[in-house]
């Protein structure tokens, strides 16, 4: 959290699967972060839980794998970055995360948010997702 002093540590009542929230000024949406450590790829369950957390909080997020590639559910093996926009929610996956990649991922999310705002798409309806049901 040294890179983002304005971030908020995980409060289990607020965040179930993610590790911290990057809270910024009111003009920028909050970004949730999930860390995966180790040299083995994250499990499909970790990815599903991450996606469910973003969906339930209707918040963009960044999944950081610090020592391995991120292999996403229904997505091929990724070398460095991968992103998805699911029902308007931005999901960014960073393999072999380091400070430069994390900063780039935040800027990437910001750029996608700006493009979403400019496109003026109608709001997306949403329903809660239970990660344990998947």
C-alpha positions in Angstrom: 0.0 0.0 0.0 3.1 2.2 0.0 2.4 3.0 -3.7 -1.1 4.1 -2.9 -1.2 5.8 0.5 -4.9 6.7 0.1 -5.8 3.0 -0.1 -7.8 1.3 2.5 -6.8 -2.1 4.0 -9.2 -5.0 3.7 -12.1 -4.9 6.2 -13.7 -8.3 6.1 -17.2 -6.7 6.4 -16.5 -4.6 3.4 -14.3 -6.9 1.2 -14.7 -10.6 1.2 -12.1 -11.7 -1.3 -10.1 -8.6 -2.3 -7.2 -7.4 -0.3 -7.6 -3.6 -0.4 -9.5 -0.7 -1.9 -7.8 2.1 -3.8 -9.9 5.1 -2.8 -9.3 8.3 -4.7 -10.9 11.7 -5.1 -14.6 11.6 -5.8 -14.1 12.0 -9.5 -12.3 8.7 -9.8 -14.0 5.4 -9.0 -12.6 3.1 -6.3 -10.5 0.1 -7.6 -10.3 -3.2 -5.7 -7.1 -5.1 -5.6 -6.5 -8.9 -5.1 -3.0 -10.2 -4.6 -1.9 -13.7 -5.5 1.6 -14.7 -4.3 3.7 -17.7 -5.2 5.0 -19.3 -8.4 1.9 -21.3 -9.1 -0.9 -19.7 -11.1 -4.0 -18.6 -9.3 -6.8 -21.1 -9.2 -10.0 -20.8 -11.1 -11.8 -20.4 -7.8 -9.7 -17.3 -6.9 -10.6 -15.7 -10.3 -14.3 -16.5 -9.8 -14.2 -15.0 -6.3 -12.5 -11.9 -7.6 -15.1 -11.5 -10.3 -17.9 -12.0 -7.8 -16.5 -9.4 -5.4 -16.3 -6.8 -8.3 -19.8 -7.7 -9.4 -21.3 -7.5 -5.9 -19.5 -4.1 -5.2 -20.1 -2.9 -8.7 -16.5 -1.8 -8.6 -13.5 -2.1 -11.0 -10.6 -4.3 -10.0 -7.1 -5.4 -10.6 -5.9 -9.0 -9.9 -2.1 -9.0 -9.2 -0.2 -12.2 -9.5 3.3 -11.5 -8.1 5.2 -14.7 -9.0 3.3 -16.3 -11.8 1.1 -15.9 -14.8 -2.7 -15.3 -14.5 -4.6 -18.0 -16.2 -8.2 -16.7 -16.3 -11.4 -18.7 -16.4 -12.4 -19.2 -20.1 -9.4 -17.1 -21.2 -6.1 -18.4 -22.6 -2.8 -18.1 -20.7 -1.7 -14.4 -20.4 1.9 -13.1 -20.6 1.6 -9.8 -18.8 -1.8 -8.0 -18.9 -5.3 -9.1 -19.7 -8.5 -7.1 -19.3 -12.2 -7.8 -19.5 -15.2 -5.6 -19.2 -18.1 -7.6 -17.9 -21.4 -5.7 -17.6 -19.4 -2.4 -17.5 -17.1 -3.5 -14.7 -13.4 -3.4 -15.7 -11.3 -6.5 -14.6 -7.5 -6.2 -15.2 -5.2 -9.2 -14.6 -1.5 -8.6 -14.2 1.0 -11.4 -14.4 4.4 -11.2 -12.6 3.3 -7.9 -11.0 5.8 -5.2 -10.1 5.5 -1.5 -9.3 5.6 -0.4 -12.9 3.0 -2.9 -14.0 0.7 -2.0 -11.1 0.9 1.7 -12.0 0.3 1.0 -15.6 -2.7 -1.2 -14.7 -4.2 1.7 -12.7 -3.7 4.1 -15.6 -5.2 1.6 -17.9 -8.3 1.3 -15.7 -8.6 5.1 -15.6 -8.3 5.3 -19.4 -11.1 2.6 -19.9 -13.3 4.5 -17.3 -12.8 7.7 -19.3 -13.8 5.9 -22.6 -16.9 4.4 -20.8 -17.9 7.8 -19.7 -17.5 9.3 -23.2 -19.5 6.5 -24.8 -22.6 7.3 -22.7 -23.8 3.7 -22.7 -27.0 3.1 -20.8 -26.6 1.8 -17.3 -26.3 -1.9 -16.9 -28.8 -3.7 -14.6 -27.1 -5.9 -12.1 -27.8 -8.7 -9.7 -25.8 -10.1 -6.8 -23.4 -13.0 -7.5 -22.7 -15.7 -4.9 -19.1 -16.9 -5.5 -19.8 -20.1 -3.5 -22.5 -21.0 -6.0 -20.1 -21.1 -9.0 
